[in-house]
Amino acid sequence: TNFDIQIAQTTIVFIQYLLISIRYRMEAYETIGGLFKDLKQDYIENKLNVRLLAVVALILDVLEKLVESIDIHDITTKIIDNIESFGLLSNNYHFKYQATT
């Protein structure tokens, strides 16, 4: 009868959907852990940048106390404007000191 055919066809369609969804889940397996790993790396980089800027500000404060005629705003602007020419932001900069383990 037509009702039996309709039930059989609906069952086949649902089975196809289940198989396709299982295959998709197996092939496109993603976890939330990857998202948190990226966020952690961004957080670490941000904290490092904040710490580096704090060290630069501390060095400038010490220099200002040593030499009264230093303009901190002018020095900071020059450092920020020329930071790439110093080679500190490039990956090919090598430190002379190597920690031994």
C-alpha positions, -999 to 999 in steps of 0.1 A, spaced: 0 0 0 10 36 -3 14 41 34 39 12 37 59 27 8 59 61 25 71 47 58 98 27 41 110 57 21 110 79 52 130 53 71 156 51 43 159 89 42 165 90 80 191 62 78 209 81 50 208 113 71 222 95 101 250 79 81 259 112 64 259 131 98 281 104 114 306 106 85 306 144 88 313 143 125 342 118 120 358 138 92 353 173 105 362 166 142 367 199 160 370 206 197 366 237 217 401 231 231 416 245 199 397 278 204 410 281 240 445 273 228 444 303 204 429 325 231 456 314 256 484 323 231 468 357 224 466 363 262 502 353 267 513 376 239 493 405 252 507 400 287 542 399 273 536 432 254 523 448 285 553 437 306 577 448 279 561 483 278 563 484 316 600 476 314 606 503 288 587 528 309 608 519 340 640 523 320 629 557 308 620 567 343 654 557 355 670 576 327 649 607 334 661 606 370 697 603 359 696 630 333 672 658 340 669 670 304 653 638 289 618 643 274 601 609 280 573 616 255 598 624 228 620 593 235 589 570 236 576 584 203 610 578 187 612 543 200 577 534 188 583 550 154 616 532 148 609 499 165 611 479 133 644 495 123 659 482 156 652 447 146 634 437 178 602 427 161 617 405 135 621 367 140 657 368 128 670 388 157 695 366 177 703 373 214 739 369 224 730 353 257 718 317 254 705 300 285 720 266 293 698 238 306 
